[in-house]
């Protein structure tokens, strides 16, 4: 089955589109990557997302406009992927959409909202679309995240020791696979979320992120500000757990700076970068991680990668590219995998990864232009992911 995966994360800078040929072969899921694209959001859509995300107030009109605007942007990305990556032929599109709110109270996820109306994608491509993948896990008592856990666990299953997969997006999440145990997955805390918010704030919107980590590299970590930031109760909560920009946003950072002012902007950025490294490392040490496979936009920040390595001496770090899964495309490919599993009647989560009562088949399906025809349900779920060249 040829599948296109679409993803935009908490950094909301662009839509990642990736395509792959996927096949079940006994206990193996075979994945042949066909390429990936990064499609920037139209300026008006990106600006409206930024103005609508928590803690901002919004209106139902803005939510409706975003559902349409994001859906149309995802449709444009899918059309490009179909043409440029798939030679015009594919079987399924899987859309994560754009998370606008992940509703967590006292550690329990009450609901989750991803916008990007899938009808626009189905109409533009003529293909069936799997979307709204998080809600079923939430309904089953889960966190609805991290959903990359399934792909991570299948990929890590061939590695020795106690490997972990780390994704550095707006929020950092980790999947740990211990021998003889079910996978464990959770959000460790902010990766780029606070960094990007700080850069936008201190540059007046002239820059969206700390390119190459240059400003953090020029700064010095403030131990006092770091202590204030690490005092957040989230880091002490047991896994599985999830978080997002509902918690880690600019007002959150400004409150920390009110508690301990740091005049130099570069020092603030250095401290926020170290915060990500420390919280990632503490999570990995707590679960005895022996090697770390890293992906996501944060891998393009050499200062962040260096700090994580400093905090985890003796734990080898490598990009997911080394295992055949392109780091920049991993999340989009992970959602392609989830849609493929849904189409075959297979669960897309591990209860140990999200805290759900059971492993649910994820998502809703929007038909394409032809009558909806799904494959026969698979006899059993895969146990390992094999990447084909």
C-alpha positions as CSV (number, residue, x, y, z in Angstrom):
1,X,0.0,0.0,0.0
2,X,1.4,3.4,-1.0
3,X,0.7,5.9,1.8
4,X,1.2,9.7,2.2
5,X,1.7,10.9,5.8
6,X,1.1,14.6,6.7
7,X,2.2,16.2,9.9
8,X,2.6,19.6,11.5
9,X,3.9,19.8,15.0
10,X,3.8,22.2,17.9
11,X,6.3,24.5,16.1
12,X,3.7,25.1,13.4
13,X,6.3,26.4,10.9
14,X,5.5,24.0,8.0
15,X,3.7,20.8,6.9
16,X,5.9,17.7,6.6
17,X,4.8,15.3,3.9
18,X,6.3,11.9,3.4
19,X,5.4,8.9,1.3
20,X,6.2,5.3,1.7
21,X,5.3,1.8,0.3
22,X,4.1,-0.3,3.3
23,X,3.7,-4.1,3.4
24,X,3.0,-6.6,6.1
25,X,5.2,-9.7,5.9
26,X,4.6,-12.0,8.8
27,X,5.7,-10.3,11.9
28,X,7.5,-7.6,10.0
29,X,6.2,-4.3,8.6
30,X,8.2,-3.4,5.6
31,X,8.6,0.3,4.8
32,X,10.2,1.7,1.7
33,X,10.6,5.6,2.0
34,X,9.7,7.4,-1.3
35,X,10.8,10.8,-0.2
36,X,9.6,13.8,1.8
37,X,8.7,17.4,1.4
38,X,8.5,20.4,3.7
39,X,5.7,22.8,2.7
40,X,5.5,26.1,4.6
41,X,2.2,27.3,5.8
42,X,0.7,30.3,4.0
43,X,1.6,33.4,6.1
44,X,-2.0,34.2,7.0
45,X,-2.6,30.6,8.2
46,X,0.6,30.5,10.2
47,X,-0.1,33.9,11.8
48,X,-3.7,32.8,12.7
49,X,-2.4,29.6,14.3
50,X,0.1,31.6,16.4
51,X,-2.7,34.0,17.4
52,X,-5.1,31.2,18.4
53,X,-2.8,28.8,20.3
54,X,-3.0,28.8,24.1
55,X,-3.0,30.9,26.2
56,X,-4.6,33.3,23.7
57,X,-8.4,33.7,23.6
58,X,-10.1,33.0,20.4
59,X,-13.5,32.8,18.6
60,X,-15.5,30.1,16.9
61,X,-15.0,32.0,13.7
62,X,-11.2,31.8,14.0
63,X,-11.5,28.1,14.8
64,X,-13.6,27.5,11.7
65,X,-11.3,29.6,9.6
66,X,-8.3,27.6,10.8
67,X,-10.1,24.3,10.2
68,X,-10.6,25.3,6.6
69,X,-7.2,27.0,6.1
70,X,-5.2,24.2,7.6
71,X,-7.2,21.6,5.7
72,X,-6.6,23.5,2.4
73,X,-2.9,23.8,3.2
74,X,-2.6,20.1,4.0
75,X,-4.5,19.3,0.8
76,X,-2.0,21.4,-1.2
77,X,0.9,19.5,0.5
78,X,-0.8,16.1,-0.2
79,X,-1.3,17.0,-3.9
80,X,2.4,17.9,-4.1
81,X,3.4,14.7,-2.4
82,X,1.2,12.7,-4.7
83,X,2.7,14.3,-7.8
84,X,6.4,14.6,-6.7
85,X,6.9,11.6,-4.5
86,X,4.4,9.0,-5.8
87,X,4.3,9.6,-9.6
88,X,0.6,10.4,-9.2
89,X,-0.4,7.0,-7.6
90,X,-1.2,6.4,-4.0
91,X,-3.7,4.5,-1.9
92,X,-4.2,6.5,1.2
93,X,-3.4,9.8,2.9
94,X,-3.0,10.1,6.6
95,X,-3.3,13.6,8.2
96,X,-2.4,14.5,11.7
97,X,-3.6,18.0,11.3
98,X,-2.5,20.8,13.5
99,X,-2.9,20.5,17.3
100,X,-4.7,23.6,18.7
101,X,-5.4,22.3,22.2
102,X,-4.4,19.2,24.2
103,X,-6.7,19.5,27.3
104,X,-5.0,18.0,30.4
105,X,-6.3,18.3,33.9
106,X,-4.5,16.8,36.9
107,X,-2.5,14.5,34.6
108,X,-5.6,13.3,32.8
109,X,-6.3,14.1,29.2
110,X,-9.9,15.2,28.8
111,X,-9.8,15.9,25.1
112,X,-7.6,16.9,22.2
113,X,-8.2,19.1,19.2
114,X,-6.5,18.8,15.8
115,X,-7.7,21.1,13.1
116,X,-7.4,20.6,9.3
117,X,-10.7,19.4,7.7
118,X,-9.8,16.1,5.9
119,X,-12.6,16.7,3.3
120,X,-10.3,19.2,1.6
121,X,-7.6,16.6,1.3
122,X,-9.9,13.9,0.0
123,X,-11.5,16.3,-2.5
124,X,-8.1,17.5,-3.8
125,X,-6.4,14.1,-4.1
126,X,-9.4,11.8,-4.7
127,X,-7.9,9.5,-2.0
128,X,-9.3,8.3,1.3
129,X,-8.0,10.1,4.3
130,X,-7.4,8.8,7.8
131,X,-7.4,11.7,10.3
132,X,-8.2,12.6,14.0
133,X,-5.9,9.8,15.2
134,X,-5.5,11.0,18.8
135,X,-9.1,11.1,20.0
136,X,-9.8,7.4,20.1
137,X,-6.9,6.8,22.4
138,X,-8.1,9.6,24.6
139,X,-11.6,8.0,24.7
140,X,-10.0,4.8,25.7
141,X,-8.4,6.5,28.7
142,X,-5.1,7.3,27.1
143,X,-3.0,10.4,26.8
144,X,-3.5,10.5,23.0
145,X,0.3,11.0,22.7
146,X,3.0,10.3,21.9
147,X,1.6,8.5,18.9
148,X,5.1,8.0,17.4
149,X,5.5,5.3,20.0
150,X,4.3,2.6,17.7
151,X,6.8,3.3,14.9
152,X,9.5,3.9,17.5
153,X,8.9,0.6,19.3
154,X,8.9,-1.4,16.0
155,X,12.1,0.4,14.9
156,X,13.9,-0.1,18.2
157,X,12.9,-3.8,18.5
158,X,16.0,-4.8,16.5
159,X,18.4,-2.9,18.7
160,X,20.3,-4.4,21.7
161,X,20.3,-3.1,25.3
162,X,17.6,-0.6,26.4
163,X,17.3,1.7,23.4
164,X,15.2,4.8,23.3
165,X,13.9,7.0,20.5
166,X,13.8,10.8,21.1
167,X,11.9,13.3,19.0
168,X,12.8,16.9,19.4
169,X,9.9,19.0,18.1
170,X,8.2,21.8,20.0
171,X,7.8,19.3,22.8
172,X,10.3,16.5,23.4
173,X,9.1,12.9,23.6
174,X,10.8,9.6,24.3
175,X,10.0,6.0,23.7
176,X,11.9,3.4,25.8
177,X,12.1,-0.3,24.9
178,X,13.4,-2.4,27.8
179,X,14.0,-6.1,27.2
180,X,11.0,-8.2,28.0
181,X,8.8,-5.2,28.7
182,X,6.1,-3.3,26.9
183,X,7.2,0.1,25.3
184,X,7.0,3.2,27.5
185,X,6.5,6.6,25.9
186,X,6.0,10.1,27.3
187,X,6.7,13.8,26.8
188,X,9.8,14.8,28.7
189,X,9.0,18.6,28.4
190,X,9.8,21.4,26.1
191,X,12.3,21.0,23.2
192,X,11.9,24.0,20.9
193,X,8.6,25.4,22.4
194,X,10.1,27.8,24.9
195,X,13.2,28.5,22.8
196,X,11.2,29.5,19.8
197,X,8.8,31.6,21.9
198,X,11.8,33.4,23.5
199,X,13.4,34.2,20.1
200,X,10.1,35.5,18.6
201,X,9.6,37.6,21.7
202,X,13.1,39.1,22.1
203,X,13.5,39.8,18.3
204,X,10.0,41.3,17.9
205,X,9.1,38.5,15.5
206,X,12.2,39.2,13.2
207,X,13.4,35.6,13.9
208,X,11.4,32.5,14.6
209,X,14.1,30.3,16.1
210,X,17.7,30.2,17.2
211,X,19.3,29.2,13.9
212,X,22.0,26.6,14.4
213,X,21.9,27.4,18.2
214,X,24.2,30.3,17.6
215,X,22.8,32.6,20.2
216,X,22.6,29.9,22.8
217,X,26.2,29.1,22.0
218,X,27.2,32.8,22.6
219,X,25.4,32.8,26.0
220,X,26.0,31.4,29.4
221,X,23.6,29.2,31.4
222,X,22.0,30.9,34.4
223,X,21.9,28.2,37.1
224,X,19.4,30.2,39.1
225,X,16.9,30.5,36.1
226,X,17.5,26.8,35.3
227,X,16.5,25.9,38.9
228,X,13.3,28.0,38.6
229,X,12.4,26.2,35.4
230,X,13.2,22.8,36.7
231,X,10.9,23.3,39.7
232,X,7.9,22.6,37.5
233,X,5.8,19.7,38.9
234,X,5.5,18.2,35.4
235,X,9.0,16.8,35.5
236,X,8.2,14.8,38.7
237,X,5.0,13.2,37.4
238,X,5.3,9.5,36.5
239,X,5.0,8.3,32.9
240,X,3.0,8.0,30.7
241,X,2.3,11.7,30.5
242,X,1.9,14.4,27.9
243,X,2.2,18.2,27.7
244,X,2.2,20.9,25.2
245,X,2.0,24.7,24.5
246,X,-1.0,24.8,26.8
247,X,1.7,24.7,29.6
248,X,5.0,25.8,28.0
249,X,4.4,29.1,26.4
250,X,5.7,32.7,26.5
251,X,3.8,33.8,29.6
252,X,5.2,30.7,31.4
253,X,8.7,31.9,30.5
254,X,8.0,35.5,31.4
255,X,6.8,34.3,34.9
256,X,10.1,32.4,35.3
257,X,12.1,35.5,34.3
258,X,10.1,37.6,36.7
259,X,11.2,35.2,39.5
260,X,14.8,35.4,38.3
261,X,15.6,38.1,35.8
262,X,18.3,37.4,33.3
263,X,19.2,40.5,31.3
264,X,21.2,38.9,28.4
265,X,19.0,37.3,25.8
266,X,21.7,34.9,24.8
267,X,21.9,33.7,28.4
268,X,18.2,33.1,28.4
269,X,18.5,31.0,25.2
270,X,21.5,29.1,26.6
271,X,19.5,28.3,29.7
272,X,16.4,27.1,27.8
273,X,18.6,24.9,25.6
274,X,20.2,23.4,28.7
275,X,16.7,22.9,30.2
276,X,15.7,20.6,27.3
277,X,19.0,18.7,27.6
278,X,18.7,18.2,31.4
279,X,15.0,17.1,31.3
280,X,15.7,14.7,28.4
281,X,18.7,13.2,30.2
282,X,16.9,12.9,33.5
283,X,14.1,10.9,31.7
284,X,16.6,8.7,30.0
285,X,18.6,8.0,33.2
286,X,15.4,7.2,35.1
287,X,14.7,4.4,32.7
288,X,18.2,3.1,32.1
289,X,18.5,4.0,28.5
290,X,21.7,2.6,26.9
291,X,21.5,4.3,23.4
292,X,19.4,7.1,21.9
293,X,18.0,7.4,18.4
294,X,17.2,11.1,17.8
295,X,14.9,12.8,15.2
296,X,12.9,16.0,14.7
297,X,13.8,19.6,14.1
298,X,15.9,19.9,17.2
299,X,18.5,17.7,15.6
300,X,19.4,20.7,13.4
301,X,20.5,22.6,16.5
302,X,24.1,21.4,17.2
303,X,24.2,23.2,20.6
304,X,21.2,21.3,21.8
305,X,22.6,18.0,20.5
306,X,25.9,18.7,22.2
307,X,24.3,19.6,25.5
308,X,22.2,16.3,25.4
309,X,25.4,14.4,24.8
310,X,27.1,16.2,27.7
311,X,24.2,15.3,30.0
312,X,24.3,11.6,29.0
313,X,27.9,10.6,29.0
314,X,28.4,7.0,27.9
315,X,25.0,6.9,26.0
316,X,25.6,6.9,22.3
317,X,23.4,9.3,20.3
318,X,22.7,8.8,16.6
319,X,20.1,10.2,14.2
320,X,17.3,8.0,13.0
321,X,18.8,8.4,9.5
322,X,21.4,5.8,10.5
323,X,18.6,3.3,10.8
324,X,17.1,4.3,7.4
325,X,14.4,6.6,8.7
326,X,15.0,10.2,7.7
327,X,15.0,12.4,10.8
328,X,13.2,15.2,9.1
329,X,10.5,12.9,7.9
330,X,10.1,10.5,10.8
331,X,6.9,11.9,12.3
332,X,5.2,12.1,8.9
333,X,6.3,8.5,8.2
334,X,5.1,7.5,11.6
335,X,1.6,8.8,10.8
336,X,1.7,7.0,7.5
337,X,2.3,3.8,9.5
338,X,-0.6,4.6,11.8
339,X,-3.0,5.1,8.9
340,X,-1.8,1.9,7.3
341,X,-2.5,0.0,10.5
342,X,-5.9,1.6,10.8
343,X,-6.7,0.5,7.2
344,X,-5.8,-3.0,8.1
345,X,-7.8,-3.0,11.3
346,X,-4.8,-3.0,13.6
347,X,-4.2,-0.9,16.8
348,X,-1.9,2.1,16.5
349,X,-0.9,2.4,20.2
350,X,0.5,0.4,23.0
351,X,-1.5,0.9,26.3
352,X,1.9,1.1,28.1
353,X,2.8,4.0,25.9
354,X,-0.2,6.2,26.3
355,X,-1.9,4.8,29.4
356,X,-5.0,3.7,27.6
357,X,-7.2,0.8,28.9
358,X,-6.8,-1.0,25.6
359,X,-5.0,-0.8,22.3
360,X,-7.4,1.0,19.9
361,X,-7.6,1.2,16.2
362,X,-7.1,4.9,15.6
363,X,-8.7,7.6,13.5
364,X,-11.7,8.3,11.3
365,X,-11.8,7.7,7.5
366,X,-13.0,10.2,4.9
367,X,-13.7,8.5,1.6
368,X,-12.0,9.6,-1.6
369,X,-13.7,10.0,-5.0
370,X,-14.2,6.2,-5.4
371,X,-16.2,3.9,-3.2
372,X,-14.3,3.1,0.0
373,X,-12.5,-0.2,-0.2
374,X,-10.3,-1.3,2.7
375,X,-7.9,-4.3,2.8
376,X,-8.9,-7.4,4.6
377,X,-8.1,-7.1,8.3
378,X,-4.6,-8.3,9.1
379,X,-4.3,-11.5,11.1
380,X,-1.8,-10.1,13.6
381,X,0.1,-6.9,14.3
382,X,3.7,-6.5,13.3
383,X,6.5,-6.8,15.8
384,X,9.4,-5.2,13.9
385,X,9.8,-2.4,11.4
386,X,12.2,-3.1,8.5
387,X,13.3,-0.1,6.4
388,X,14.0,-1.0,2.7
389,X,16.3,1.0,0.5
